[in-house]
Amino acid sequence: MSASARPGWMEKPRPLTQAAKALALATVVLLVCVPFLVIVSTSLASTQEVVDNGGWVLWPTEPTLDAYRDIFDGGIVTHALGVSAGVTIVGTLLSLACTVTLAYALSRPGVLGGRPVLLLVLFTFLFPPGMIPSFLLVKELGLLDSYASLVLPVLVNVFNLVVLRGFFQSVPEELYEAARLDGAGDWRVLVSVVLPLSKAALAVVGLFYAVAYWNSWFYASLYLESEHWPLQQVLRTYVVAGAGLTDATTGEATVTAPQTVQMAVLVIATVPILLVYPFLQKYFTKGVLTGAIKS
């Protein structure tokens, strides 16, 4: 090999390779976008158009918001949306606070009992509790039919803890020593030195927690009565079980096509958390890869 030759991965891709990559990318985009377009279009279609097209519409000829109007007039989805938003915000903040403090403590050398606690945390990751033990524990703690049952049992995720611990370990030790020389304690070091350098990791972990809380439905089906269900459990009831919407005040069923209602609820459940991704996308690679260096 001549001295001027470059490795294969540094060479300019051939036209055929570029065309294949473009075709693969276009295929993936279509596989993602077309189903979502069908969902949105069906939710905006009229009842007759949905029936005429066999339940699915690719592009509505006469868009209407009847399905969304029926959903919000009924009150069930509106209440469930508020429950999901509250659980997601409160749960994410509490989980971040607990994960950050525990990860910071486990990342510092010489912490009393640090290694046994870390092994105990990892043990719960390898051997998670079953459904029945979890239910019995929640019941004994008096958390049944309480929104706390959706947050406290899953307050700290082991994967997120390991990511943050690795990120904290990657902070140069000189910064810790400089803060100590200035008289800063552990709490001051965490707030003034570590957290400002950990924005990428915190954004990624916070998004992981938010998505998990927003999409959670299983614990709600175990611990909550139907009037306290979050949006995802309501979505499962309407889409998977095929139940129809009823007006919360009159008790009368809606006249909108079931497929239209199902797709409208699906859009309402998807769009809020989907809007968060563009603002945090730039932190993904930096946050996760840096946190995994010393995990």
Sequence and secondary structure as in RCSB ss.txt:
>XXXX:A:sequence
MSASARPGWMEKPRPLTQAAKALALATVVLLVCVPFLVIVSTSLASTQEVVDNGGWVLWPTEPTLDAYRDIFDGG
IVTHALGVSAGVTIVGTLLSLACTVTLAYALSRPGVLGGRPVLLLVLFTFLFPPGMIPSFLLVKELGLLDSYASL
VLPVLVNVFNLVVLRGFFQSVPEELYEAARLDGAGDWRVLVSVVLPLSKAALAVVGLFYAVAYWNSWFYASLYLE
SEHWPLQQVLRTYVVAGAGLTDATTGEATVTAPQTVQMAVLVIATVPILLVYPFLQKYFTKGVLTGAIKS
>XXXX:A:secstr
  TT   GGGS   HHHHHHHHHHHHHHHHHHHHHHHHHHHHHHS HHHHHHTTT  SS SS   HHHHHHHHHS
HHHHHHHHHHHHHHHHHHHHHHHHHHHHHHHHSTT TTHHHHHHHHHHHHHS   HHHHHHHHHHTT TTSGGGG
TGGGSS HHHHHHHHHHHHHS HHHHHHHHHTT  HHHHIIIIIHHHTHHHHHHHHHHHHHHHHH  HHHHHHS 
GGG  HHHHHHHHHTS    B TTT  B  S HHHHHHHHHHHHHHHHHTTHHHHHHHHHHHHHHHTTT 
